[in-house]
Amino acid sequence: MTDILFLAEILIAVLLVIGAVFTLVGSYGLVKLDQPMKRLHAPTKASTLGVGSLLLASMVHAFAFGEGSLHELLVMAFLFVTAPISGNFIAKVHLHLQRGGKELPPPPSEERWATYSEH
């Protein structure tokens, strides 16, 4: 029984280190990258994997040393769903801020289409 707990502790430690490294890389990328479109990748990719790894370590600890908990699984699911959406909103804001100066083409006559104009 102690060998299984020892292996669980090693797995938890490895997941915590992986999560910390990904979170550190994501935070560093967010600070160092200069343009908003470049900054999208740091928090949405690296930090999502970092927080996911930390939550996975918490789940392993809960199941190995006490009552199991699936709350972390729900947090991870919401994180993986909302991170791409927030990245998409940041990209749209950047595109709308960069469009000053050039005249946009007229929209097509169809009603169902995606546009980059204000019509």
Legacy VTK file of the C-alpha trace (Angstrom):
# vtk DataFile Version 3.0
C-alpha trace
ASCII
DATASET POLYDATA
POINTS 119 float
0.000 0.000 0.000
2.842 2.402 0.741
4.351 1.814 -2.702
1.123 2.981 -4.319
1.044 6.108 -2.146
4.694 6.771 -2.944
3.963 6.508 -6.681
0.980 8.816 -6.240
3.198 11.380 -4.500
5.720 11.186 -7.346
2.942 11.630 -9.924
1.551 14.604 -7.995
4.992 16.215 -7.774
5.614 15.722 -11.499
2.218 17.204 -12.400
2.840 20.190 -10.113
6.230 20.874 -11.704
4.801 20.539 -15.223
1.942 22.871 -14.320
4.297 25.409 -12.779
6.601 25.374 -15.827
3.727 25.834 -18.296
2.218 28.621 -16.206
5.588 30.357 -15.918
6.191 30.131 -19.668
2.684 31.463 -20.383
3.147 34.372 -17.978
6.569 35.198 -19.395
5.179 35.141 -22.937
2.339 37.438 -21.948
4.785 39.974 -20.513
7.473 39.780 -23.208
5.478 39.573 -26.436
4.800 43.028 -27.836
1.767 42.711 -30.115
-1.718 41.568 -29.053
-1.926 38.876 -31.727
1.350 37.392 -30.484
0.159 37.625 -26.877
-2.808 35.377 -27.608
-0.785 32.194 -27.677
0.902 32.565 -24.308
-2.145 32.616 -22.014
-4.457 30.480 -24.125
-2.021 27.679 -24.835
0.681 27.432 -22.182
-1.244 28.704 -19.197
-4.243 26.523 -20.010
-2.007 23.455 -20.016
-0.349 24.661 -16.815
-3.592 25.145 -14.909
-4.907 21.868 -16.331
-1.862 20.045 -14.999
-2.226 21.671 -11.566
-5.885 20.658 -11.442
-4.971 17.131 -12.481
-2.456 16.986 -9.623
-5.219 18.094 -7.255
-7.501 15.335 -8.552
-4.811 12.671 -8.104
-4.175 13.900 -4.556
-7.892 13.832 -3.715
-8.303 10.266 -4.950
-5.049 8.969 -3.430
-5.219 10.486 0.047
-8.885 11.038 0.778
-12.266 11.210 -0.764
-12.252 11.600 -4.511
-13.347 14.881 -5.977
-14.471 15.663 -9.487
-14.780 19.421 -8.956
-11.401 19.877 -10.596
-12.646 18.076 -13.683
-15.481 20.593 -14.027
-13.089 23.517 -13.565
-10.790 22.029 -16.215
-13.689 21.580 -18.639
-14.824 25.179 -18.190
-11.243 26.392 -18.589
-10.723 24.475 -21.824
-14.034 25.802 -23.179
-13.593 29.454 -22.199
-9.898 29.966 -23.076
-10.415 29.744 -26.881
-13.443 32.023 -26.649
-11.525 34.702 -24.749
-8.670 34.388 -27.243
-11.143 34.889 -30.075
-12.494 38.060 -28.430
-8.982 39.443 -27.954
-8.235 38.782 -31.644
-11.447 40.539 -32.724
-10.618 43.592 -30.607
-7.142 43.747 -32.132
-8.517 43.494 -35.670
-11.057 46.234 -35.057
-8.412 48.534 -33.543
-6.063 48.008 -36.519
-8.581 48.775 -39.236
-8.412 52.567 -39.149
-7.418 54.223 -42.430
-8.368 51.740 -45.144
-11.832 51.784 -46.630
-13.616 48.485 -46.345
-15.262 46.808 -49.331
-19.059 46.945 -49.502
-20.847 43.969 -47.960
-22.387 41.391 -50.292
-26.096 41.391 -50.907
-26.656 38.117 -49.033
-28.168 38.243 -45.570
-26.234 35.332 -44.034
-22.504 36.027 -43.966
-19.745 37.116 -41.595
-18.363 40.607 -42.037
-15.642 42.920 -40.897
-17.605 46.084 -41.617
-19.964 48.220 -39.563
-23.019 47.772 -41.819
LINES 1 120
119 0 1 2 3 4 5 6 7 8 9 10 11 12 13 14 15 16 17 18 19 20 21 22 23 24 25 26 27 28 29 30 31 32 33 34 35 36 37 38 39 40 41 42 43 44 45 46 47 48 49 50 51 52 53 54 55 56 57 58 59 60 61 62 63 64 65 66 67 68 69 70 71 72 73 74 75 76 77 78 79 80 81 82 83 84 85 86 87 88 89 90 91 92 93 94 95 96 97 98 99 100 101 102 103 104 105 106 107 108 109 110 111 112 113 114 115 116 117 118
